[in-house]
Each structure stands twice: as C-alpha cells, then as structure tokens.
Amino acid sequence: QMELEALRSIYEGDLCFRELSPVSFQYRIGESGDPKAFLIEVSWPETYPQTAPVISMDAFFNNTISSAIKQSILDKLMVEVEANLGTAMTYTLFEYAKDNKEVFMENQPVNTVTSVSNSISVGTPDVPPSKKKEKKEQLSKTQKRKLADKTDNKGELPRGWNWVDVIK
C-alpha cells in the first residue's frame, strides 16, 4: 500500500501519529496537555480510497470533548473526504484537522465554570469535595433575605448569628 509507506515516512518520529494497524491510524491534533487537543482515528475499509475512510473520535483521549463538537468535527472532515474520494487522503485529513484545529474547537469550553459543573453532575470520582464547597460562598437571594431578617431593627446581627458556620 503506497499510502501506508508515505504516511510512515511523513510522520516518522512524529509523536502525534500512531499506526494502530496497517489500515488504522490515530493522529493527535494539538500538543499533549493542550486542553483543545483532540485525537482523530482514520481506518481504511477494503474499498478505500474509492470509498470513504472511517473517521472516529471515540478515543478515550477525546472524552472531555462534547459530542456536539465531535460531530461537527466529523462533519467537516467528511466534507474533505467527499472532495478527495478516489485519492489517498489520510494525510490530507490529518493536515486539514491540524490547520483547522482552532475553528474545530472554538466552541469547546476550556476550564470554564461550565465544564467544572458538568463534571460534577456526571459524578466524576476525581473531583475533590472542596470544589463543591466553594460554591456555597455565594448566597442566593433568599439566603441573603433570611440573613437580613435575622438582624434586629438597628440592622445589627444578633450575637452568635455566625456561630453555626464555625460548628460546621
């Protein structure tokens, strides 16, 4: 397979490239540790390149990327596939993904508040309980009202109003 030889020589020594089998390849787009890095897997069916390669983003590496973003990346790659049908296109696809990494991942939140709350609701075991406590600092309106109700008419809080917190 000429394309296989070409890929091996092009990506020789490239740590982002991985040959899973002679017809299946992974390429990591983005440096390791880059929150917007993602991994594409391309597999060749027997009739490739007359038919489209199978492109997958199911790698565990991508488990923090939302399925909507994965789908949009796959959709964009499939457009490239259509344009290149009949030609060896694995290199083209990997390079296309590299060139468009920022566009592909523009809607992927990076360490934003939303991604933290998502991981808590999913119940990820490695979220330390201290993370959840930080949120209690912000009182809701009703809590603020309750605190205000506790004050006497001079606007001073009664002695010991904050003891509860200490006990906790």
C-alpha positions as protocol buffer text, in pm:
chain_id: "A"
residue {
  index: 1
  type: GLN
  ca { x: 0 y: 0 z: 0 }
}
residue {
  index: 2
  type: MET
  ca { x: 169 y: 316 z: -118 }
}
residue {
  index: 3
  type: GLU
  ca { x: -23 y: 542 z: 111 }
}
residue {
  index: 4
  type: LEU
  ca { x: 85 y: 340 z: 413 }
}
residue {
  index: 5
  type: GLU
  ca { x: 451 y: 380 z: 315 }
}
residue {
  index: 6
  type: ALA
  ca { x: 400 y: 752 z: 257 }
}
residue {
  index: 7
  type: LEU
  ca { x: 232 y: 802 z: 593 }
}
residue {
  index: 8
  type: ARG
  ca { x: 509 y: 614 z: 770 }
}
residue {
  index: 9
  type: SER
  ca { x: 778 y: 826 z: 610 }
}
residue {
  index: 10
  type: ILE
  ca { x: 592 y: 1158 z: 651 }
}
residue {
  index: 11
  type: TYR
  ca { x: 510 y: 1105 z: 1016 }
}
residue {
  index: 12
  type: GLU
  ca { x: 823 y: 919 z: 1116 }
}
residue {
  index: 13
  type: GLY
  ca { x: 929 y: 1049 z: 1455 }
}
residue {
  index: 14
  type: ASP
  ca { x: 606 y: 1248 z: 1489 }
}
residue {
  index: 15
  type: LEU
  ca { x: 477 y: 1168 z: 1836 }
}
residue {
  index: 16
  type: CYS
  ca { x: 125 y: 1273 z: 1742 }
}
residue {
  index: 17
  type: PHE
  ca { x: 96 y: 993 z: 1487 }
}
residue {
  index: 18
  type: ARG
  ca { x: 15 y: 636 z: 1577 }
}
residue {
  index: 19
  type: GLU
  ca { x: -28 y: 340 z: 1348 }
}
residue {
  index: 20
  type: LEU
  ca { x: -280 y: 113 z: 1520 }
}
residue {
  index: 21
  type: SER
  ca { x: -272 y: -134 z: 1232 }
}
residue {
  index: 22
  type: PRO
  ca { x: -172 y: -113 z: 865 }
}
residue {
  index: 23
  type: VAL
  ca { x: -522 y: 20 z: 791 }
}
residue {
  index: 24
  type: SER
  ca { x: -592 y: 220 z: 1105 }
}
residue {
  index: 25
  type: PHE
  ca { x: -421 y: 537 z: 1224 }
}
residue {
  index: 26
  type: GLN
  ca { x: -456 y: 789 z: 1501 }
}
residue {
  index: 27
  type: TYR
  ca { x: -336 y: 1144 z: 1494 }
}
residue {
  index: 28
  type: ARG
  ca { x: -337 y: 1382 z: 1787 }
}
residue {
  index: 29
  type: ILE
  ca { x: -413 y: 1736 z: 1685 }
}
residue {
  index: 30
  type: GLY
  ca { x: -254 y: 1972 z: 1936 }
}
residue {
  index: 31
  type: GLU
  ca { x: 23 y: 1938 z: 2189 }
}
residue {
  index: 32
  type: SER
  ca { x: -16 y: 1699 z: 2476 }
}
residue {
  index: 33
  type: GLY
  ca { x: -157 y: 1899 z: 2765 }
}
residue {
  index: 34
  type: ASP
  ca { x: -336 y: 2136 z: 2529 }
}
residue {
  index: 35
  type: PRO
  ca { x: -698 y: 2149 z: 2652 }
}
residue {
  index: 36
  type: LYS
  ca { x: -812 y: 2183 z: 2292 }
}
residue {
  index: 37
  type: ALA
  ca { x: -614 y: 1888 z: 2163 }
}
residue {
  index: 38
  type: PHE
  ca { x: -815 y: 1604 z: 2013 }
}
residue {
  index: 39
  type: LEU
  ca { x: -749 y: 1271 z: 1852 }
}
residue {
  index: 40
  type: ILE
  ca { x: -876 y: 1152 z: 1515 }
}
residue {
  index: 41
  type: GLU
  ca { x: -877 y: 790 z: 1415 }
}
residue {
  index: 42
  type: VAL
  ca { x: -890 y: 702 z: 1047 }
}
residue {
  index: 43
  type: SER
  ca { x: -949 y: 344 z: 933 }
}
residue {
  index: 44
  type: TRP
  ca { x: -949 y: 220 z: 576 }
}
residue {
  index: 45
  type: PRO
  ca { x: -1219 y: -18 z: 459 }
}
residue {
  index: 46
  type: GLU
  ca { x: -1117 y: -263 z: 187 }
}
residue {
  index: 47
  type: THR
  ca { x: -1257 y: -41 z: -87 }
}
residue {
  index: 48
  type: TYR
  ca { x: -1072 y: 271 z: 28 }
}
residue {
  index: 49
  type: PRO
  ca { x: -989 y: 520 z: -125 }
}
residue {
  index: 50
  type: GLN
  ca { x: -1278 y: 465 z: -368 }
}
residue {
  index: 51
  type: THR
  ca { x: -1498 y: 472 z: -59 }
}
residue {
  index: 52
  type: ALA
  ca { x: -1464 y: 696 z: 241 }
}
residue {
  index: 53
  type: PRO
  ca { x: -1236 y: 602 z: 526 }
}
residue {
  index: 54
  type: VAL
  ca { x: -1399 y: 553 z: 864 }
}
residue {
  index: 55
  type: ILE
  ca { x: -1324 y: 853 z: 1081 }
}
residue {
  index: 56
  type: SER
  ca { x: -1379 y: 819 z: 1451 }
}
residue {
  index: 57
  type: MET
  ca { x: -1338 y: 1040 z: 1755 }
}
residue {
  index: 58
  type: ASP
  ca { x: -1428 y: 769 z: 2005 }
}
residue {
  index: 59
  type: ALA
  ca { x: -1079 y: 756 z: 2153 }
}
residue {
  index: 60
  type: PHE
  ca { x: -1071 y: 793 z: 2530 }
}
residue {
  index: 61
  type: PHE
  ca { x: -843 y: 1091 z: 2470 }
}
residue {
  index: 62
  type: ASN
  ca { x: -1149 y: 1282 z: 2346 }
}
residue {
  index: 63
  type: ASN
  ca { x: -1370 y: 1205 z: 2644 }
}
residue {
  index: 64
  type: THR
  ca { x: -1377 y: 1568 z: 2760 }
}
residue {
  index: 65
  type: ILE
  ca { x: -1496 y: 1696 z: 2423 }
}
residue {
  index: 66
  type: SER
  ca { x: -1870 y: 1740 z: 2390 }
}
residue {
  index: 67
  type: SER
  ca { x: -2043 y: 1509 z: 2146 }
}
residue {
  index: 68
  type: ALA
  ca { x: -2176 y: 1810 z: 1955 }
}
residue {
  index: 69
  type: ILE
  ca { x: -1823 y: 1929 z: 1886 }
}
residue {
  index: 70
  type: LYS
  ca { x: -1707 y: 1580 z: 1792 }
}
residue {
  index: 71
  type: GLN
  ca { x: -1995 y: 1558 z: 1549 }
}
residue {
  index: 72
  type: SER
  ca { x: -1917 y: 1896 z: 1395 }
}
residue {
  index: 73
  type: ILE
  ca { x: -1552 y: 1800 z: 1350 }
}
residue {
  index: 74
  type: LEU
  ca { x: -1652 y: 1472 z: 1187 }
}
residue {
  index: 75
  type: ASP
  ca { x: -1898 y: 1656 z: 962 }
}
residue {
  index: 76
  type: LYS
  ca { x: -1626 y: 1896 z: 846 }
}
residue {
  index: 77
  type: LEU
  ca { x: -1383 y: 1610 z: 787 }
}
residue {
  index: 78
  type: MET
  ca { x: -1645 y: 1424 z: 585 }
}
residue {
  index: 79
  type: VAL
  ca { x: -1671 y: 1724 z: 353 }
}
residue {
  index: 80
  type: GLU
  ca { x: -1297 y: 1690 z: 291 }
}
residue {
  index: 81
  type: VAL
  ca { x: -1342 y: 1316 z: 237 }
}
residue {
  index: 82
  type: GLU
  ca { x: -1608 y: 1377 z: -28 }
}
residue {
  index: 83
  type: ALA
  ca { x: -1376 y: 1621 z: -204 }
}
residue {
  index: 84
  type: ASN
  ca { x: -1089 y: 1371 z: -204 }
}
residue {
  index: 85
  type: LEU
  ca { x: -1266 y: 1043 z: -280 }
}
residue {
  index: 86
  type: GLY
  ca { x: -1056 y: 818 z: -500 }
}
residue {
  index: 87
  type: THR
  ca { x: -728 y: 962 z: -377 }
}
residue {
  index: 88
  type: ALA
  ca { x: -508 y: 876 z: -82 }
}
residue {
  index: 89
  type: MET
  ca { x: -643 y: 1123 z: 170 }
}
residue {
  index: 90
  type: THR
  ca { x: -536 y: 1024 z: 520 }
}
residue {
  index: 91
  type: TYR
  ca { x: -251 y: 1274 z: 523 }
}
residue {
  index: 92
  type: THR
  ca { x: -482 y: 1539 z: 379 }
}
residue {
  index: 93
  type: LEU
  ca { x: -737 y: 1477 z: 653 }
}
residue {
  index: 94
  type: PHE
  ca { x: -481 y: 1493 z: 933 }
}
residue {
  index: 95
  type: GLU
  ca { x: -330 y: 1813 z: 793 }
}
residue {
  index: 96
  type: TYR
  ca { x: -674 y: 1963 z: 737 }
}
residue {
  index: 97
  type: ALA
  ca { x: -760 y: 1894 z: 1101 }
}
residue {
  index: 98
  type: LYS
  ca { x: -429 y: 2048 z: 1212 }
}
residue {
  index: 99
  type: ASP
  ca { x: -489 y: 2361 z: 1005 }
}
residue {
  index: 100
  type: ASN
  ca { x: -842 y: 2399 z: 1135 }
}
residue {
  index: 101
  type: LYS
  ca { x: -790 y: 2296 z: 1495 }
}
residue {
  index: 102
  type: GLU
  ca { x: -889 y: 2638 z: 1633 }
}
residue {
  index: 103
  type: VAL
  ca { x: -1204 y: 2651 z: 1423 }
}
residue {
  index: 104
  type: PHE
  ca { x: -1297 y: 2293 z: 1513 }
}
residue {
  index: 105
  type: MET
  ca { x: -1258 y: 2358 z: 1883 }
}
residue {
  index: 106
  type: GLU
  ca { x: -1376 y: 2719 z: 1906 }
}
residue {
  index: 107
  type: ASN
  ca { x: -1689 y: 2617 z: 2095 }
}
residue {
  index: 108
  type: GLN
  ca { x: -1515 y: 2374 z: 2326 }
}
residue {
  index: 109
  type: PRO
  ca { x: -1509 y: 2535 z: 2672 }
}
residue {
  index: 110
  type: VAL
  ca { x: -1166 y: 2531 z: 2829 }
}
residue {
  index: 111
  type: ASN
  ca { x: -1159 y: 2520 z: 3208 }
}
residue {
  index: 112
  type: THR
  ca { x: -1464 y: 2736 z: 3223 }
}
residue {
  index: 113
  type: VAL
  ca { x: -1712 y: 2722 z: 3506 }
}
residue {
  index: 114
  type: THR
  ca { x: -1948 y: 2519 z: 3290 }
}
residue {
  index: 115
  type: SER
  ca { x: -1702 y: 2237 z: 3237 }
}
residue {
  index: 116
  type: VAL
  ca { x: -1649 y: 2212 z: 3613 }
}
residue {
  index: 117
  type: SER
  ca { x: -2018 y: 2191 z: 3688 }
}
residue {
  index: 118
  type: ASN
  ca { x: -2066 y: 1939 z: 3410 }
}
residue {
  index: 119
  type: SER
  ca { x: -1807 y: 1710 z: 3557 }
}
residue {
  index: 120
  type: ILE
  ca { x: -1968 y: 1731 z: 3899 }
}
residue {
  index: 121
  type: SER
  ca { x: -2311 y: 1641 z: 3771 }
}
residue {
  index: 122
  type: VAL
  ca { x: -2170 y: 1346 z: 3580 }
}
residue {
  index: 123
  type: GLY
  ca { x: -2021 y: 1235 z: 3908 }
}
residue {
  index: 124
  type: THR
  ca { x: -1655 y: 1215 z: 3817 }
}
residue {
  index: 125
  type: PRO
  ca { x: -1476 y: 1048 z: 4106 }
}
residue {
  index: 126
  type: ASP
  ca { x: -1171 y: 1271 z: 4094 }
}
residue {
  index: 127
  type: VAL
  ca { x: -1349 y: 1597 z: 4169 }
}
residue {
  index: 128
  type: PRO
  ca { x: -1238 y: 1675 z: 4524 }
}
residue {
  index: 129
  type: PRO
  ca { x: -1524 y: 1767 z: 4759 }
}
residue {
  index: 130
  type: SER
  ca { x: -1354 y: 2100 z: 4830 }
}
residue {
  index: 131
  type: LYS
  ca { x: -1454 y: 2214 z: 4479 }
}
residue {
  index: 132
  type: LYS
  ca { x: -1820 y: 2185 z: 4567 }
}
residue {
  index: 133
  type: LYS
  ca { x: -1785 y: 2379 z: 4891 }
}
residue {
  index: 134
  type: GLU
  ca { x: -1651 y: 2687 z: 4717 }
}
residue {
  index: 135
  type: LYS
  ca { x: -1990 y: 2742 z: 4559 }
}
residue {
  index: 136
  type: LYS
  ca { x: -2165 y: 2779 z: 4898 }
}
residue {
  index: 137
  type: GLU
  ca { x: -1988 y: 3111 z: 4950 }
}
residue {
  index: 138
  type: GLN
  ca { x: -2231 y: 3273 z: 4710 }
}
residue {
  index: 139
  type: LEU
  ca { x: -2563 y: 3318 z: 4883 }
}
residue {
  index: 140
  type: SER
  ca { x: -2880 y: 3307 z: 4687 }
}
residue {
  index: 141
  type: LYS
  ca { x: -3126 y: 3594 z: 4718 }
}
residue {
  index: 142
  type: THR
  ca { x: -3343 y: 3401 z: 4959 }
}
residue {
  index: 143
  type: GLN
  ca { x: -3045 y: 3322 z: 5180 }
}
residue {
  index: 144
  type: LYS
  ca { x: -2949 y: 3688 z: 5185 }
}
residue {
  index: 145
  type: ARG
  ca { x: -3304 y: 3778 z: 5277 }
}
residue {
  index: 146
  type: LYS
  ca { x: -3302 y: 3528 z: 5561 }
}
residue {
  index: 147
  type: LEU
  ca { x: -2983 y: 3680 z: 5692 }
}
residue {
  index: 148
  type: ALA
  ca { x: -3137 y: 4024 z: 5667 }
}
residue {
  index: 149
  type: ASP
  ca { x: -3444 y: 3903 z: 5859 }
}
residue {
  index: 150
  type: LYS
  ca { x: -3221 y: 3784 z: 6139 }
}
residue {
  index: 151
  type: THR
  ca { x: -3092 y: 4134 z: 6208 }
}
residue {
  index: 152
  type: ASP
  ca { x: -3277 y: 4337 z: 6467 }
}
residue {
  index: 153
  type: ASN
  ca { x: -3425 y: 4672 z: 6373 }
}
residue {
  index: 154
  type: LYS
  ca { x: -3093 y: 4852 z: 6433 }
}
residue {
  index: 155
  type: GLY
  ca { x: -2950 y: 4646 z: 6148 }
}
residue {
  index: 156
  type: GLU
  ca { x: -2710 y: 4466 z: 6381 }
}
residue {
  index: 157
  type: LEU
  ca { x: -2691 y: 4092 z: 6367 }
}
residue {
  index: 158
  type: PRO
  ca { x: -2776 y: 3926 z: 6697 }
}
residue {
  index: 159
  type: ARG
  ca { x: -2484 y: 3789 z: 6896 }
}
residue {
  index: 160
  type: GLY
  ca { x: -2386 y: 3443 z: 6779 }
}
residue {
  index: 161
  type: TRP
  ca { x: -2554 y: 3463 z: 6436 }
}
residue {
  index: 162
  type: ASN
  ca { x: -2238 y: 3332 z: 6277 }
}
residue {
  index: 163
  type: TRP
  ca { x: -2160 y: 3056 z: 6525 }
}
residue {
  index: 164
  type: VAL
  ca { x: -2333 y: 2792 z: 6320 }
}
residue {
  index: 165
  type: ASP
  ca { x: -2076 y: 2823 z: 6046 }
}
residue {
  index: 166
  type: VAL
  ca { x: -1795 y: 2766 z: 6292 }
}
residue {
  index: 167
  type: ILE
  ca { x: -1955 y: 2446 z: 6417 }
}
residue {
  index: 168
  type: LYS
  ca { x: -1995 y: 2321 z: 6061 }
}
